[in-house]
Amino acid sequence: MTNTSMIQTDALVVGAGPVGLFQVFQLGLLDIKSHVIDSLPHPGGQCIELYADKPIYDIPGTPRTSGRALVASLLEQIKPFGAGFHLGQEVSAVAQQADGRFLVEASHGTVFLAKTIFIAAGVGSFQPKRLKIAGLDAFENTQLFHHVDEPARFAGKNVLVVGGDEAAVDWATRLAQAGPEQAQSVTLLHRRDVLQASAPVLARFDALRNNGAVRFRVGQVTGIDTEDGKLSAARITDVDGNTSALPVDRMLVLLGLSPKLGPLIQWGLDMERKQLRVDTEKFSTSVPGIFAVGDINTYPGKKKLILCGFHECTLAAYAAAELIFPDQKIPFQYTTTSPKLHKLLGVGADASPTEPEGS
């Protein structure tokens, strides 16, 4: 197949969560070039979507960090390797070629030809939970949103935020605060009168609610009104069954995320309870050249921890190097003493300690 826009790469990493990002690092240390694809519009996976600002205590050498800080550190760590990122896309098809490489097609028409594939998809690609309201999906990305990329889209608008967790409360607060991105009005709607958010976020929300800058309603969206082809109001039914129309210019639906394996189940890989079976020497799947690391894989004794995923990345990278460089002996090197690794990392010789790792 000839395709001038095809991206040829040593490795394609599917998933840009912490384990996928660290996989890029381990591949980079072996001079393996990689590209990364993820269904979310930004790197970070579960760390950003589910606990961006919650504390994490079990990253080695880091007494306390957060999902956001960990992802930022990993992105900084992989900068020297120049990995290509393809966000907001899913792998739609994989076909192994006669030469052993994999032709990979993505949902936006991006095509890769990769020598190896690393599946670091966590529990699957995350899809936003949606309101099942007839006609509402027609306003996706114009008046209906499931995440905020550009807060300015909500400036001066009547905004309905649907949800009751940290993200919903936080965004309702942020959009109601004075500034260039301030909405004309903000209403937070939740099916219960209890909000699940941290104390500081709830305190900010309550302060704005008390001065009338944001409103809170208990109920559910049960319908919509349109006018001239645009969303004009949301019909809200309260706990007593009464329905009223709330004028709306923008709806921000933050009901959480639902993990889905999607096309992955069609790749022909051995699976067990929606996880990929791997060996513990190479973390290879049932198809040579396709590896699985992190929460997506399963093996005897598997523990779903970020630090375990980091270990898996290391062994998978070395196994991939044997396929990518079949005529080369892959040396084991320490980042503390190896001039080659220092060159790859872009650090000077004066940064090298005198004692090797593990000595």
C-alpha positions as CSV (number, residue, x, y, z in Angstrom):
1,M,0.0,0.0,0.0
2,T,1.4,3.4,-0.9
3,N,0.3,6.4,1.1
4,T,2.2,9.6,1.1
5,S,0.6,10.7,4.4
6,M,1.4,7.4,6.1
7,I,3.4,7.8,9.3
8,Q,6.2,5.1,9.6
9,T,7.4,4.5,13.1
10,D,9.3,2.0,15.1
11,A,6.6,1.9,17.8
12,L,3.0,3.0,18.1
13,V,1.9,3.5,21.7
14,V,-1.9,3.2,22.1
15,G,-2.8,5.2,25.2
16,A,-1.3,8.4,26.7
17,G,-1.8,7.7,30.4
18,P,1.2,7.5,32.8
19,V,2.1,4.0,31.6
20,G,1.9,4.9,28.0
21,L,4.1,8.0,28.5
22,F,6.7,6.0,30.5
23,Q,6.7,3.5,27.6
24,V,7.8,6.3,25.3
25,F,10.6,7.0,27.7
26,Q,11.8,3.4,27.9
27,L,11.6,3.1,24.1
28,G,13.5,6.3,23.7
29,L,16.4,5.1,25.9
30,L,16.8,2.2,23.4
31,D,16.7,4.7,20.5
32,I,13.3,3.5,19.4
33,K,11.2,6.2,17.8
34,S,7.5,6.3,18.8
35,H,4.1,7.9,18.1
36,V,1.3,8.0,20.6
37,I,-2.5,7.8,20.0
38,D,-5.2,8.4,22.5
39,S,-9.0,8.8,22.4
40,L,-8.9,11.8,24.8
41,P,-8.1,15.3,23.6
42,H,-5.1,15.6,26.0
43,P,-2.4,13.3,27.5
44,G,-2.9,11.8,31.0
45,G,-5.6,9.2,30.8
46,Q,-7.2,8.3,34.1
47,C,-4.8,10.5,36.0
48,I,-6.2,13.7,34.4
49,E,-9.8,12.6,33.9
50,L,-10.5,11.0,37.2
51,Y,-8.1,12.3,39.8
52,A,-6.1,15.2,38.4
53,D,-5.7,17.0,41.7
54,K,-6.1,14.2,44.2
55,P,-3.0,13.0,46.0
56,I,-1.0,10.0,44.9
57,Y,1.4,8.5,47.5
58,D,2.9,5.4,45.9
59,I,5.1,6.6,43.1
60,P,8.7,5.6,44.0
61,G,10.8,8.4,45.3
62,T,7.9,10.8,45.3
63,P,6.2,11.0,48.8
64,R,3.2,12.9,47.3
65,T,2.1,14.0,43.9
66,S,-1.1,14.4,42.0
67,G,-2.4,13.0,38.7
68,R,-1.8,16.4,37.0
69,A,1.7,16.8,38.4
70,L,2.7,13.2,37.6
71,V,1.6,13.6,34.0
72,A,3.4,16.9,33.7
73,S,6.6,15.3,34.9
74,L,6.3,12.4,32.5
75,L,5.8,14.7,29.6
76,E,8.9,16.7,30.6
77,Q,10.8,13.4,30.9
78,I,10.0,12.3,27.4
79,K,10.7,15.6,25.7
80,P,14.2,14.6,24.4
81,F,12.6,11.8,22.3
82,G,10.3,13.9,20.3
83,A,7.4,11.4,20.2
84,G,4.5,12.4,17.9
85,F,1.1,12.7,19.6
86,H,-2.3,12.0,17.9
87,L,-5.0,12.9,20.4
88,G,-8.7,12.7,20.2
89,Q,-8.4,9.6,18.0
90,E,-9.0,5.9,18.3
91,V,-7.4,3.0,16.5
92,S,-10.0,1.6,14.1
93,A,-8.2,-1.2,12.3
94,V,-4.9,-3.1,12.6
95,A,-3.5,-5.4,9.9
96,Q,-0.2,-7.2,9.9
97,Q,1.8,-6.9,6.7
98,A,3.9,-9.4,4.9
99,D,7.1,-7.9,6.3
100,G,5.8,-8.2,9.9
101,R,4.9,-4.5,10.3
102,F,1.4,-3.4,11.3
103,L,-0.8,-1.1,9.2
104,V,-2.8,0.9,11.7
105,E,-5.7,3.1,10.8
106,A,-7.1,5.7,13.2
107,S,-10.6,7.2,13.4
108,H,-9.5,10.6,11.9
109,G,-8.0,9.0,8.8
110,T,-4.4,8.9,10.2
111,V,-2.5,5.9,9.0
112,F,0.6,4.4,10.7
113,L,3.0,1.7,9.6
114,A,4.6,0.5,12.8
115,K,7.2,-2.2,13.5
116,T,5.7,-2.7,17.0
117,I,2.5,-1.7,18.9
118,F,2.3,-1.1,22.6
119,I,-1.2,-1.2,24.1
120,A,-1.3,1.0,27.2
121,A,-5.0,1.6,27.1
122,G,-5.8,1.2,30.8
123,V,-9.3,-0.1,31.1
124,G,-10.1,1.0,27.6
125,S,-10.7,4.3,25.9
126,F,-12.7,6.7,28.0
127,Q,-16.1,7.9,26.6
128,P,-18.2,10.6,28.3
129,K,-21.4,9.4,29.8
130,R,-24.2,11.1,27.9
131,L,-27.7,12.3,28.5
132,K,-30.2,10.1,26.5
133,I,-32.4,13.0,25.3
134,A,-33.8,12.9,21.8
135,G,-32.2,15.5,19.5
136,L,-29.6,16.6,22.0
137,D,-26.6,15.0,20.3
138,A,-27.2,17.3,17.3
139,F,-25.7,20.1,19.3
140,E,-22.4,18.3,20.2
141,N,-19.4,20.7,20.2
142,T,-21.6,23.7,19.3
143,Q,-23.8,24.0,22.4
144,L,-23.4,20.6,24.1
145,F,-20.0,19.8,25.6
146,H,-18.6,17.0,27.7
147,H,-15.3,18.7,28.5
148,V,-13.9,22.2,28.4
149,D,-11.1,22.9,26.0
150,E,-11.9,26.6,25.4
151,P,-13.6,28.3,28.4
152,A,-14.2,31.3,26.2
153,R,-17.0,29.4,24.5
154,F,-19.1,29.8,27.6
155,A,-18.4,33.5,28.2
156,G,-21.5,35.6,28.3
157,K,-23.8,32.6,27.9
158,N,-26.5,30.9,30.0
159,V,-24.8,27.8,31.0
160,L,-26.3,24.6,32.5
161,V,-23.7,22.3,34.1
162,V,-25.0,18.7,34.6
163,G,-23.3,16.6,37.2
164,G,-22.5,16.4,40.9
165,D,-18.8,15.4,41.1
166,E,-15.6,17.4,41.5
167,A,-15.3,18.3,37.8
168,A,-18.9,19.5,37.6
169,V,-18.8,21.6,40.8
170,D,-15.4,23.0,39.9
171,W,-16.4,24.1,36.4
172,A,-19.7,25.6,37.6
173,T,-17.6,27.6,40.0
174,R,-15.0,28.7,37.5
175,L,-17.5,29.7,34.8
176,A,-19.4,31.8,37.4
177,Q,-16.4,33.7,38.6
178,A,-15.6,37.2,37.4
179,G,-13.3,37.5,34.4
180,P,-13.1,37.4,30.6
181,E,-14.6,33.9,30.6
182,Q,-17.5,34.6,33.0
183,A,-20.8,33.2,31.9
184,Q,-24.0,35.3,32.0
185,S,-25.6,32.7,34.3
186,V,-24.5,29.3,35.6
187,T,-26.9,26.6,36.9
188,L,-25.5,23.4,38.4
189,L,-28.0,20.5,38.1
190,H,-27.7,17.2,39.9
191,R,-30.1,14.4,40.5
192,R,-29.4,14.6,44.3
193,D,-28.9,17.4,46.8
194,V,-25.5,16.0,47.8
195,L,-22.4,17.0,45.8
196,Q,-19.3,14.8,45.7
197,A,-16.4,17.3,45.7
198,S,-13.4,18.2,47.9
199,A,-13.9,20.6,50.7
200,P,-12.1,23.6,49.0
201,V,-14.1,23.2,45.8
202,L,-17.4,23.0,47.7
203,A,-16.4,26.0,49.8
204,R,-15.8,28.1,46.6
205,F,-19.1,26.9,45.1
206,D,-21.1,27.7,48.3
207,A,-19.7,31.2,48.5
208,L,-20.8,31.9,44.9
209,R,-24.1,30.3,45.5
210,N,-24.7,32.4,48.6
211,N,-24.1,35.6,46.6
212,G,-26.3,34.5,43.7
213,A,-23.5,34.1,41.2
214,V,-24.4,30.4,40.6
215,R,-27.6,28.4,41.1
216,F,-28.0,24.8,42.2
217,R,-31.0,22.7,41.2
218,V,-32.0,19.1,42.0
219,G,-33.5,17.2,39.2
220,Q,-32.8,15.7,35.8
221,V,-32.9,16.9,32.2
222,T,-35.8,15.2,30.5
223,G,-36.1,17.1,27.3
224,I,-35.0,20.1,25.3
225,D,-36.5,23.0,23.4
226,T,-35.1,24.4,20.2
227,E,-35.6,27.6,18.2
228,D,-34.3,28.4,14.7
229,G,-32.2,25.2,14.8
230,K,-30.5,26.0,18.0
231,L,-30.8,24.7,21.6
232,S,-32.8,27.2,23.5
233,A,-33.9,25.5,26.8
234,A,-33.5,22.4,28.8
235,R,-36.6,20.8,30.3
236,I,-35.8,19.9,34.0
237,T,-37.9,17.6,36.0
238,D,-37.5,17.9,39.8
239,V,-37.9,15.2,42.5
240,D,-41.6,15.9,42.8
241,G,-42.2,15.3,39.1
242,N,-42.7,18.9,38.1
243,T,-41.1,20.0,34.8
244,S,-40.0,23.5,33.9
245,A,-37.9,25.0,31.0
246,L,-34.5,26.6,31.8
247,P,-33.2,28.9,29.1
248,V,-29.8,27.5,27.9
249,D,-27.1,28.6,25.5
250,R,-24.6,26.0,26.5
251,M,-24.8,22.6,28.2
252,L,-21.8,21.2,29.9
253,V,-22.5,17.5,30.8
254,L,-20.0,16.1,33.3
255,L,-21.4,12.8,34.4
256,G,-18.1,11.0,34.4
257,L,-16.5,8.7,32.0
258,S,-17.2,5.1,30.9
259,P,-14.3,2.9,29.8
260,K,-14.8,1.0,26.5
261,L,-12.5,-1.4,24.8
262,G,-14.0,-0.4,21.4
263,P,-12.3,-1.8,18.3
264,L,-9.6,-3.4,20.5
265,I,-11.7,-6.5,21.0
266,Q,-11.6,-7.1,17.2
267,W,-7.8,-7.3,17.0
268,G,-7.8,-11.1,17.4
269,L,-5.7,-11.0,20.7
270,D,-6.1,-13.5,23.5
271,M,-8.2,-11.9,26.2
272,E,-9.4,-12.9,29.6
273,R,-12.3,-10.9,31.3
274,K,-11.7,-7.9,28.9
275,Q,-8.0,-7.9,29.6
276,L,-5.1,-8.9,27.3
277,R,-3.1,-12.0,28.3
278,V,0.6,-11.4,28.3
279,D,3.8,-13.2,29.4
280,T,5.8,-11.8,32.2
281,E,9.2,-11.9,30.3
282,K,8.3,-9.6,27.4
283,F,4.8,-8.5,28.1
284,S,3.9,-9.7,24.6
285,T,0.4,-10.5,23.6
286,S,-0.6,-13.5,21.6
287,V,0.5,-11.6,18.5
288,P,4.3,-11.2,18.3
289,G,5.2,-7.5,18.0
290,I,2.1,-6.3,19.9
291,F,2.7,-5.7,23.6
292,A,0.4,-4.7,26.4
293,V,1.3,-2.8,29.5
294,G,-0.6,-1.4,32.5
295,D,-4.2,-2.0,33.5
296,I,-5.1,-3.5,30.1
297,N,-3.1,-6.7,30.6
298,T,-3.5,-9.7,32.9
299,Y,-1.1,-12.4,34.1
300,P,-0.7,-14.4,37.4
301,G,-0.1,-12.0,40.3
302,K,-1.1,-8.9,38.3
303,K,-1.5,-5.7,40.4
304,K,-3.1,-2.7,38.9
305,L,-0.6,0.0,40.1
306,I,1.1,2.7,38.1
307,L,4.5,1.6,39.4
308,C,3.9,-2.0,38.2
309,G,3.1,-0.6,34.8
310,F,6.4,1.2,34.7
311,H,8.2,-2.1,35.3
312,E,6.2,-3.7,32.5
313,C,7.2,-0.9,30.1
314,T,10.9,-1.6,30.7
315,L,10.8,-5.3,29.8
316,A,8.4,-4.7,26.9
317,A,10.8,-2.1,25.5
318,Y,13.8,-4.5,25.6
319,A,11.7,-7.2,23.9
320,A,10.7,-4.8,21.2
321,A,14.3,-3.7,20.6
322,E,15.1,-7.3,19.6
323,L,12.4,-7.1,16.9
324,I,13.3,-3.6,15.7
325,F,17.0,-4.1,15.6
326,P,17.3,-7.9,14.9
327,D,21.0,-7.7,13.8
328,Q,22.1,-5.7,16.8
329,K,23.0,-6.8,20.3
330,I,21.0,-4.7,22.7
331,P,23.4,-3.6,25.5
332,F,22.1,-3.0,29.0
333,Q,23.1,0.5,30.1
334,Y,22.7,2.8,33.1
335,T,21.5,6.4,32.7
336,T,24.1,7.4,35.3
337,T,27.1,6.3,33.3
338,S,26.3,5.8,29.6
339,P,27.5,8.5,27.2
340,K,25.0,7.1,24.6
341,L,22.1,7.6,27.0
342,H,23.3,11.0,28.0
343,K,23.3,12.0,24.3
344,L,19.8,10.7,23.8
345,L,18.6,12.5,26.9
346,G,20.5,15.7,26.0
347,V,22.4,15.9,29.2
348,G,26.1,16.9,29.6
349,A,28.9,14.6,30.9
350,D,29.1,16.7,34.0
351,A,25.7,15.4,35.0
352,S,26.9,11.8,35.4
353,P,27.4,10.5,38.9
354,T,30.5,8.4,39.4
355,E,28.7,5.4,40.8
356,P,26.5,3.3,38.4
357,E,22.9,2.5,39.2
358,G,22.5,-0.6,41.3
359,S,26.1,-0.6,42.5
